[in-house]
Amino acid sequence: MKIGSLFKSMSSVGGWTLLSRVAGFVREILFAALFGSSATAEAFQVAFSLPNMFRRFFAEGALNMAYIPLYSKKLEQDDGANAFAEDAFSALATFLIVFVVLASVAMPALVWAMASGFVGDERFDLAVDFGRVCFPYILFISLAALVSGTLNAHGRFATAAAAPVLLNVVLIAAMWFGPRFGLAAEIALIWGVPIAGVLQLALVWGALRRTGVKLDLRLPKWTPELRELAIIAAPAALAGGVVQINLLVGRQVASQFEGAIQWLAVADRLYQLPLGVVGIAIGVVLLPSLSKALAADDGKTAQETFNASLVFASVLVMPATAALILIPNPLVEALFERGAFNATDTENTAKALMIYGLGLPAFVAQKLYQPSYFARSDTKTPFRFAVVAMVANAVLAIGLMPLFGFIAAAIATTGAAYLMLGLLVWRARTIGNETRLLPETTTSLLMSLAGSLGFALTFWPISNVSENLGLNVYVEVLAYVIVGLIVTAVLAIHPINRAILRR
C-alpha cells in the first residue's frame, strides 16, 4: 500500500472512530447524568466490561493479531484464503457459543474476580444480573472483529471502522426512549448491549459479502492452517490475558472506594478519544500493510509505512496529551458535570484523567510497534514483555493504594504502559529496519513537540481571561479546542509532514 493510500485509510478509520467516540461521549454524558456514580452505574460498568474484556482474548487482542498476517499472506499468494477464513469463523463461533453458556453460569465468580469490593452490597447482585444479559455481546462482537479483519486485509476499512458507532447509537436510544415507553433506563440499556452486537455483526457481514467473500457457518474442521493459527494466537491470547489482569487489578483497587469505578470509567472514555482515533486507526491499517510489505520482502516500503504512521500519530496525539495533562478539570466539568454527576465526581475524574493523559503517548506508540512483531507472526515476544508490565502494574497499583487511593490504579496503568513501550522499542531494533526513524521523521517529531508546548502556553491566559470575564466553562473549553485545532492543522499542513504522509 502506498503511503498516500495508507494515510487515506488511516484518515477514514480515524474519522469513523472519531464519530464513534463522539457518540460514546454522548452515551457517557447521558449515562452520567442519569446514574452519576451510583450503585447502578458501577454495576453496569463492571458488567459491560466483562464481554469487552474477553473480546480482547478472542478478537482484536489475540485472534486477529495472528489471523490477519496469515490471511493476508494467503490472499497475496492466492492460496485458499476464503476457505481459511471460513474455517476460522466457524471454529470461533462454536467455541464462543459454549463459552457464553459457561460464563453465564459462572457469572457471580466473574463479578467477584472483577470487583470483590462489591460483595455484601447491592452492587454485586446488580452486576451479576446485568452481566448475564450483556455477556452474549462477546459472541457477536468477536465474530464481527474477525469479519472486520478480513475486510481490512482486502483494503476495505470504512465499514469495519463504522460498526462501533452502532453500539453507541443503540445504547443512547435505549437510555433515551426506554423510560418514555415505561421501561427503566438501566433495563433498556443492558438489553441494548447484545442487540447492538447483532447489528454490528450484520453490518460487517453484509460488507464482506459485497466484496465477494462468503463466510458460511458450518461445523468446524481442525485443519493444519487452523492449527498454525492456534499456535500463533496462543501467546497473543496469553498477552491479552496479561492486559486483562492489569485491568482486573485496577478495578479491584477501584472497587474498594465508592464511586471510583465510575470515575475511572469516565476518565477512560476521555483519553480513549485520541487513543481510539489515532491508535486504533494506526493499528487497524498498519498491521495488514506491514504484513504484505514484509511478505514481499519490501523493507523500504515497510520502513516508510512505519515512519508515516508515527508522524500521523504525533501530529494528533501530542497536542491532545498537553490538554489532558494540563486542563482535565474544565474538560470533565464541561462534558459530564450535570444531573447526578456532581462537582466531587468531576474533581476525582479529573485526577485520573491527568494520569491517563501522561500515559497517552505510550498507549498510542504501543499500537505502532506491536504490528512489527505480529506481521512476522511473532506473538511470543510481546507476551513476554506484557508479563513484565503486568508484574509492574500489580506492584504499583497495590503498593501505591495506601498513599494515593483509587488514583493508584491510573498511576500503575500509565507506568506499565511506558515499561511495555520501552521493551517493544528496545527489541524492535533487532528484528528489522522498519522501525528505524528517517531524518525527516525526527524533524517532524520535534515540530510536534514544539507545537504542543506552544499550545500548552495558551492555557494560562485563556483560563485567566475566562475567569476575569466571568465566562462559563463551555466557552473556556471551546477556546482550548479552537487553539488546539489550529495547532494540529498547522502541523498537518507543514511541508515536511505533507511530504511524508503523501509520499
C-alpha positions as CSV (number, residue, x, y, z in Angstrom):
1,M,0.0,0.0,0.0
2,K,1.4,3.4,-1.0
3,I,1.9,5.9,1.8
4,G,-0.8,8.2,0.4
5,S,-3.3,5.4,0.4
6,L,-2.2,4.4,3.9
7,F,-2.8,7.9,5.1
8,K,-6.3,8.0,3.4
9,S,-7.1,4.6,5.0
10,M,-6.0,5.9,8.4
11,S,-8.0,9.1,8.0
12,S,-11.1,7.0,7.0
13,V,-10.7,4.7,10.0
14,G,-9.8,7.7,12.3
15,G,-12.9,9.6,11.0
16,W,-15.3,6.8,11.8
17,T,-13.6,6.1,15.1
18,L,-13.9,9.8,16.0
19,L,-17.6,9.6,15.2
20,S,-17.9,6.6,17.4
21,R,-16.0,8.3,20.2
22,V,-18.2,11.4,19.9
23,A,-21.3,9.1,20.1
24,G,-19.6,7.4,23.1
25,F,-19.2,10.8,24.7
26,V,-22.9,11.4,24.3
27,R,-23.6,8.0,25.7
28,E,-21.4,8.6,28.7
29,I,-22.8,12.1,29.3
30,L,-26.4,10.7,29.3
31,F,-25.3,7.8,31.5
32,A,-23.5,10.0,34.0
33,A,-26.5,12.4,34.2
34,L,-28.9,9.5,34.8
35,F,-26.8,7.4,37.2
36,G,-23.9,9.6,38.5
37,S,-21.6,7.3,40.5
38,S,-24.4,5.3,42.0
39,A,-24.6,1.5,42.6
40,T,-26.4,1.1,39.3
41,A,-23.6,3.0,37.4
42,E,-20.8,0.9,38.9
43,A,-22.7,-2.4,38.4
44,F,-23.2,-1.6,34.8
45,Q,-19.6,-0.6,34.3
46,V,-18.4,-3.9,35.7
47,A,-21.0,-6.0,33.8
48,F,-20.3,-4.2,30.5
49,S,-16.5,-4.6,31.0
50,L,-16.8,-8.4,31.1
51,P,-17.6,-9.1,27.4
52,N,-15.3,-6.3,26.4
53,M,-12.5,-7.8,28.5
54,F,-12.8,-11.3,27.0
55,R,-13.2,-10.0,23.4
56,R,-9.6,-9.0,23.6
57,F,-8.7,-12.6,24.1
58,F,-10.8,-13.9,21.2
59,A,-10.9,-10.9,18.8
60,E,-8.7,-7.8,18.5
61,G,-6.1,-8.7,21.1
62,A,-5.4,-12.3,20.0
63,L,-7.1,-14.0,17.1
64,N,-6.9,-11.0,14.7
65,M,-3.2,-10.4,15.6
66,A,-2.5,-13.9,14.4
67,Y,-5.3,-14.2,11.8
68,I,-4.7,-11.0,9.7
69,P,-1.0,-11.8,8.8
70,L,-1.9,-15.4,7.8
71,Y,-4.9,-14.4,5.8
72,S,-3.0,-11.5,4.2
73,K,-0.3,-13.9,3.1
74,K,-2.7,-16.4,1.7
75,L,-4.5,-13.6,-0.1
76,E,-1.2,-12.3,-1.5
77,Q,-0.3,-15.7,-2.7
78,D,-3.8,-16.8,-3.8
79,D,-3.6,-19.8,-1.6
80,G,-7.1,-20.7,-0.3
81,A,-7.7,-17.5,1.7
82,N,-11.5,-17.9,1.7
83,A,-11.5,-21.5,2.9
84,F,-9.1,-20.4,5.7
85,A,-11.4,-17.5,6.7
86,E,-14.4,-19.8,6.8
87,D,-12.7,-22.4,8.9
88,A,-11.6,-19.7,11.4
89,F,-15.0,-18.1,11.6
90,S,-16.8,-21.5,12.2
91,A,-14.3,-22.5,14.9
92,L,-14.5,-19.2,16.7
93,A,-18.3,-19.2,16.6
94,T,-18.5,-22.8,18.0
95,F,-16.1,-22.1,20.8
96,L,-17.8,-18.8,21.8
97,I,-21.3,-20.3,22.0
98,V,-20.0,-22.8,24.6
99,F,-18.1,-20.1,26.4
100,V,-21.1,-17.8,26.7
101,V,-23.2,-20.6,28.3
102,L,-20.4,-21.4,30.8
103,A,-19.8,-17.8,31.7
104,S,-23.5,-17.2,32.4
105,V,-23.4,-20.0,34.9
106,A,-20.2,-18.7,36.5
107,M,-21.2,-15.0,36.4
108,P,-21.1,-14.5,40.3
109,A,-17.5,-15.7,40.3
110,L,-16.6,-13.4,37.3
111,V,-18.1,-10.4,39.1
112,W,-16.2,-11.3,42.2
113,A,-13.0,-11.5,40.2
114,M,-13.7,-8.1,38.7
115,A,-14.8,-6.2,41.8
116,S,-14.6,-8.1,45.1
117,G,-15.4,-4.8,46.9
118,F,-19.0,-5.2,45.6
119,V,-19.5,-8.3,47.8
120,G,-22.1,-7.6,50.6
121,D,-23.9,-4.7,48.9
122,E,-26.5,-4.2,46.1
123,R,-23.8,-3.6,43.5
124,F,-22.8,-7.3,43.4
125,D,-26.3,-8.7,42.7
126,L,-26.9,-5.9,40.1
127,A,-23.7,-6.7,38.4
128,V,-24.4,-10.4,38.2
129,D,-27.9,-9.8,36.7
130,F,-26.6,-7.2,34.2
131,G,-23.6,-9.5,33.3
132,R,-25.9,-12.4,32.3
133,V,-27.9,-10.2,30.0
134,C,-25.0,-8.4,28.2
135,F,-22.4,-11.2,28.1
136,P,-23.6,-12.7,24.8
137,Y,-22.3,-9.5,23.2
138,I,-18.9,-11.2,23.2
139,L,-20.2,-13.8,20.6
140,F,-21.4,-11.2,18.2
141,I,-18.6,-8.6,18.6
142,S,-15.8,-11.2,18.3
143,L,-17.2,-12.7,15.1
144,A,-17.6,-9.1,13.9
145,A,-14.0,-8.5,14.7
146,L,-12.8,-11.5,12.6
147,V,-15.0,-10.4,9.7
148,S,-13.6,-6.8,10.1
149,G,-10.1,-8.2,10.0
150,T,-11.0,-10.0,6.7
151,L,-12.3,-6.7,5.3
152,N,-9.2,-4.8,6.3
153,A,-7.0,-7.4,4.6
154,H,-8.9,-6.6,1.4
155,G,-8.2,-2.9,1.9
156,R,-11.8,-2.2,3.0
157,F,-11.5,-0.2,6.2
158,A,-14.5,2.1,6.4
159,T,-17.4,-0.3,7.2
160,A,-15.4,-2.1,9.9
161,A,-14.5,1.3,11.4
162,A,-18.1,2.4,11.3
163,A,-19.5,-0.6,13.1
164,P,-18.7,0.6,16.6
165,V,-20.9,3.6,16.0
166,L,-23.9,1.3,16.2
167,L,-23.2,0.3,19.8
168,N,-23.3,3.9,21.0
169,V,-26.3,4.8,18.9
170,V,-28.3,1.8,20.3
171,L,-27.3,2.5,23.9
172,I,-28.2,6.2,23.6
173,A,-31.5,5.3,22.1
174,A,-32.1,2.7,24.9
175,M,-31.5,5.2,27.7
176,W,-33.5,8.0,25.9
177,F,-36.5,6.1,24.7
178,G,-36.7,3.3,27.3
179,P,-38.2,5.4,30.1
180,R,-40.6,7.1,27.6
181,F,-42.1,3.6,26.9
182,G,-42.3,2.6,30.5
183,L,-39.1,0.7,30.7
184,A,-36.4,1.5,33.3
185,A,-33.4,3.2,31.8
186,E,-31.0,0.6,33.2
187,I,-33.0,-2.3,31.9
188,A,-33.3,-0.8,28.4
189,L,-29.5,0.0,28.5
190,I,-28.4,-3.5,29.4
191,W,-30.6,-5.2,26.8
192,G,-29.3,-2.8,24.2
193,V,-25.8,-4.3,24.5
194,P,-26.5,-7.7,22.8
195,I,-28.8,-6.1,20.4
196,A,-26.0,-3.7,19.3
197,G,-23.7,-6.7,18.9
198,V,-26.1,-8.4,16.4
199,L,-26.4,-5.2,14.4
200,Q,-22.6,-4.7,14.3
201,L,-22.1,-8.3,13.0
202,A,-24.8,-7.8,10.4
203,L,-23.2,-4.6,9.1
204,V,-19.7,-6.0,8.5
205,W,-21.1,-9.4,7.3
206,G,-23.0,-7.6,4.6
207,A,-20.0,-5.5,3.6
208,L,-17.8,-8.7,3.3
209,R,-20.5,-10.3,1.2
210,R,-20.3,-7.3,-1.2
211,T,-16.6,-7.9,-1.7
212,G,-17.3,-11.4,-2.9
213,V,-16.1,-13.2,0.2
214,K,-18.6,-15.6,1.8
215,L,-18.2,-17.0,5.3
216,D,-20.8,-19.7,5.7
217,L,-21.2,-21.1,9.2
218,R,-20.6,-24.8,9.4
219,L,-19.2,-27.5,11.7
220,P,-15.6,-26.6,12.3
221,K,-12.8,-28.7,10.8
222,W,-9.4,-28.9,12.5
223,T,-7.1,-28.1,9.6
224,P,-3.3,-27.6,9.5
225,E,-4.0,-23.9,8.9
226,L,-6.2,-23.6,12.0
227,R,-3.5,-25.5,14.0
228,E,-1.0,-22.9,12.8
229,L,-3.4,-20.1,13.7
230,A,-3.9,-21.5,17.2
231,I,-0.2,-21.9,17.8
232,I,0.4,-18.3,16.8
233,A,-2.7,-17.0,18.6
234,A,-2.0,-18.7,21.9
235,P,0.8,-16.3,23.0
236,A,-1.3,-13.3,21.8
237,A,-4.2,-14.6,23.9
238,L,-2.0,-15.0,26.9
239,A,-0.7,-11.5,26.3
240,G,-4.3,-10.3,26.2
241,G,-4.8,-12.2,29.4
242,V,-2.0,-10.2,31.0
243,V,-3.5,-6.9,29.9
244,Q,-6.8,-8.0,31.4
245,I,-5.1,-8.9,34.6
246,N,-3.8,-5.3,34.7
247,L,-7.4,-4.1,34.3
248,L,-8.6,-6.5,36.9
249,V,-6.0,-5.2,39.4
250,G,-7.1,-1.7,38.6
251,R,-10.8,-2.5,39.1
252,Q,-10.1,-4.4,42.3
253,V,-8.3,-1.3,43.7
254,A,-11.1,1.0,42.5
255,S,-13.9,-1.3,43.9
256,Q,-12.5,-0.6,47.4
257,F,-13.6,3.1,47.0
258,E,-17.2,4.0,46.5
259,G,-17.7,5.7,43.1
260,A,-14.1,5.1,41.9
261,I,-15.0,2.6,39.2
262,Q,-17.3,5.2,37.6
263,W,-14.7,7.9,37.9
264,L,-12.0,5.8,36.2
265,A,-14.5,4.7,33.5
266,V,-15.3,8.4,32.7
267,A,-11.7,9.3,32.6
268,D,-11.0,6.3,30.4
269,R,-13.7,7.5,28.0
270,L,-12.0,10.9,27.6
271,Y,-8.4,9.6,27.0
272,Q,-9.8,6.9,24.7
273,L,-10.9,9.6,22.3
274,P,-7.4,10.4,21.0
275,L,-6.2,6.8,21.6
276,G,-9.1,5.4,19.6
277,V,-9.0,7.9,16.7
278,V,-5.2,7.6,16.3
279,G,-4.0,4.4,17.9
280,I,-6.8,2.2,16.7
281,A,-6.7,3.7,13.2
282,I,-3.0,3.0,13.0
283,G,-3.2,-0.5,14.4
284,V,-6.0,-1.4,12.0
285,V,-4.3,-0.2,8.9
286,L,-0.6,-0.7,9.8
287,L,-0.8,-4.5,10.5
288,P,-2.1,-5.7,7.1
289,S,0.1,-3.1,5.3
290,L,3.3,-4.2,7.1
291,S,2.3,-7.9,6.7
292,K,2.1,-7.5,2.9
293,A,5.3,-5.5,2.7
294,L,7.3,-8.0,4.7
295,A,5.8,-10.9,2.9
296,A,7.0,-9.3,-0.3
297,D,10.4,-8.7,1.3
298,D,10.0,-4.9,0.7
299,G,11.9,-3.4,3.6
300,K,11.9,0.1,2.2
301,T,8.1,0.2,2.0
302,A,7.8,-1.2,5.5
303,Q,10.1,1.5,6.9
304,E,8.2,4.3,5.1
305,T,4.9,2.9,6.3
306,F,6.0,2.8,9.9
307,N,7.5,6.3,9.8
308,A,4.4,7.8,8.1
309,S,2.3,6.2,10.8
310,L,4.5,7.7,13.5
311,V,4.2,11.1,12.0
312,F,0.4,10.8,11.7
313,A,0.2,9.8,15.4
314,S,2.5,12.6,16.7
315,V,0.6,15.4,14.9
316,L,-2.7,14.3,16.6
317,V,-1.6,12.9,19.9
318,M,0.9,15.4,21.3
319,P,-1.5,18.4,21.4
320,A,-4.1,16.1,23.0
321,T,-1.6,14.9,25.6
322,A,-0.9,18.5,26.6
323,A,-4.7,19.2,27.1
324,L,-5.4,16.0,29.1
325,I,-2.5,16.8,31.5
326,L,-3.0,20.5,32.0
327,I,-6.7,21.1,31.7
328,P,-8.5,18.0,32.9
329,N,-10.9,19.8,35.3
330,P,-12.6,22.1,32.7
331,L,-12.8,19.2,30.3
332,V,-14.6,16.9,32.7
333,E,-16.8,19.7,34.1
334,A,-18.0,20.8,30.7
335,L,-18.7,17.3,29.4
336,F,-20.1,15.5,32.4
337,E,-21.0,17.6,35.3
338,R,-24.8,17.6,35.2
339,G,-27.7,15.7,36.7
340,A,-26.4,13.0,39.1
341,F,-22.7,13.7,38.2
342,N,-21.6,16.3,40.7
343,A,-18.5,18.5,41.4
344,T,-16.9,15.8,43.6
345,D,-17.3,13.4,40.7
346,T,-15.6,15.9,38.4
347,E,-12.7,16.5,40.7
348,N,-11.9,12.8,41.2
349,T,-12.4,12.0,37.5
350,A,-10.0,14.8,36.5
351,K,-7.3,13.4,38.8
352,A,-7.5,10.1,37.0
353,L,-7.7,11.8,33.6
354,M,-4.5,13.7,34.2
355,I,-2.6,10.5,34.9
356,Y,-4.0,8.7,31.9
357,G,-3.1,11.7,29.8
358,L,0.5,11.3,30.9
359,G,0.4,7.8,29.5
360,L,-1.4,8.6,26.2
361,P,1.9,8.7,24.1
362,A,2.9,5.3,25.4
363,F,-0.6,3.8,24.8
364,V,-0.5,5.0,21.2
365,A,3.1,4.2,20.5
366,Q,2.5,0.6,21.5
367,K,0.0,0.4,18.6
368,L,2.8,1.4,16.3
369,Y,5.4,-1.1,17.5
370,Q,3.4,-4.2,18.1
371,P,2.5,-4.7,14.4
372,S,6.2,-5.2,13.6
373,Y,6.1,-8.3,15.8
374,F,2.6,-9.5,14.7
375,A,3.4,-9.0,11.0
376,R,6.2,-11.6,11.5
377,S,3.8,-13.9,13.3
378,D,5.8,-13.3,16.5
379,T,3.3,-13.1,19.3
380,K,5.7,-14.6,21.9
381,T,7.9,-11.6,22.4
382,P,5.1,-9.1,23.1
383,F,3.6,-11.7,25.5
384,R,6.9,-11.9,27.5
385,F,7.0,-8.1,27.7
386,A,3.4,-8.0,28.7
387,V,4.1,-10.3,31.7
388,V,6.9,-7.9,32.9
389,A,4.5,-5.0,32.5
390,M,1.8,-6.9,34.4
391,V,4.0,-7.5,37.4
392,A,5.0,-3.8,37.4
393,N,1.3,-2.8,37.2
394,A,0.3,-5.0,40.1
395,V,3.2,-3.9,42.3
396,L,2.4,-0.2,41.6
397,A,-1.4,-0.4,42.0
398,I,-1.3,-2.4,45.2
399,G,1.7,-0.7,46.7
400,L,0.6,2.8,46.0
401,M,-3.1,2.3,47.0
402,P,-2.4,3.3,50.7
403,L,-0.8,6.5,49.5
404,F,-2.9,7.6,46.6
405,G,-6.2,5.7,47.0
406,F,-8.0,4.8,43.7
407,I,-5.6,7.0,41.7
408,A,-3.0,4.2,42.2
409,A,-4.8,2.2,39.5
410,A,-4.3,5.0,37.0
411,I,-0.7,5.5,38.0
412,A,0.0,1.8,37.6
413,T,-1.6,1.7,34.2
414,T,0.5,4.6,32.9
415,G,3.7,3.3,34.4
416,A,3.2,-0.2,33.0
417,A,2.5,1.3,29.6
418,Y,5.8,3.1,29.4
419,L,7.6,0.0,30.6
420,M,5.9,-2.1,27.9
421,L,6.7,0.5,25.2
422,G,10.4,0.7,26.3
423,L,10.7,-3.1,25.9
424,L,9.0,-3.1,22.5
425,V,11.2,-0.3,21.2
426,W,14.4,-2.0,22.5
427,R,13.7,-5.3,20.9
428,A,12.2,-3.9,17.6
429,R,15.6,-2.5,16.6
430,T,17.0,-6.1,16.4
431,I,14.2,-7.7,14.3
432,G,14.1,-5.4,11.3
433,N,14.8,-1.9,10.0
434,E,11.2,-0.7,9.6
435,T,11.1,1.0,13.0
436,R,14.3,3.0,12.4
437,L,13.5,6.7,12.1
438,L,14.1,8.5,8.9
439,P,15.7,12.0,9.3
440,E,12.5,13.8,8.2
441,T,10.6,11.8,10.8
442,T,12.8,13.0,13.6
443,T,12.3,16.6,12.4
444,S,8.6,16.1,12.3
445,L,8.5,14.7,15.9
446,L,10.4,17.8,17.2
447,M,8.0,20.1,15.4
448,S,5.0,18.3,17.0
449,L,6.7,18.6,20.5
450,A,7.3,22.4,19.9
451,G,3.7,22.9,18.7
452,S,2.3,21.1,21.7
453,L,4.4,23.2,24.1
454,G,3.1,26.3,22.3
455,F,-0.4,25.0,22.8
456,A,0.2,24.4,26.5
457,L,1.4,28.0,26.9
458,T,-2.0,29.3,25.9
459,F,-3.8,27.5,28.7
460,W,-2.9,30.1,31.4
461,P,-4.0,33.2,29.5
462,I,-7.2,31.5,28.3
463,S,-8.0,30.5,31.9
464,N,-7.3,34.0,33.3
465,V,-9.4,35.7,30.6
466,S,-12.3,33.3,31.2
467,E,-12.1,33.9,35.0
468,N,-11.8,37.7,34.7
469,L,-14.7,38.0,32.2
470,G,-16.9,35.5,34.1
471,L,-17.3,33.2,31.2
472,N,-18.7,29.8,31.7
473,V,-16.7,26.6,31.4
474,Y,-18.2,25.8,28.0
475,V,-16.8,28.9,26.4
476,E,-13.4,28.3,28.1
477,V,-13.2,24.7,26.7
478,L,-14.3,25.9,23.3
479,A,-11.4,28.3,23.3
480,Y,-9.0,25.5,24.1
481,V,-10.4,23.3,21.4
482,I,-10.1,26.1,18.8
483,V,-6.5,26.7,19.6
484,G,-5.7,23.0,19.7
485,L,-7.3,22.5,16.2
486,I,-5.3,25.4,14.9
487,V,-2.0,23.9,16.2
488,T,-2.9,20.5,14.8
489,A,-3.8,22.0,11.4
490,V,-0.5,23.9,11.2
491,L,1.4,20.7,12.0
492,A,-0.6,18.7,9.5
493,I,-0.1,21.1,6.6
494,H,3.6,21.7,7.2
495,P,5.6,20.8,4.1
496,I,7.7,18.2,5.8
497,N,4.7,16.4,7.2
498,R,2.7,16.7,4.0
499,A,5.7,15.2,2.1
500,I,5.8,12.2,4.5
501,L,2.1,11.5,4.5
502,R,1.6,11.9,0.8
503,R,4.7,10.1,-0.4
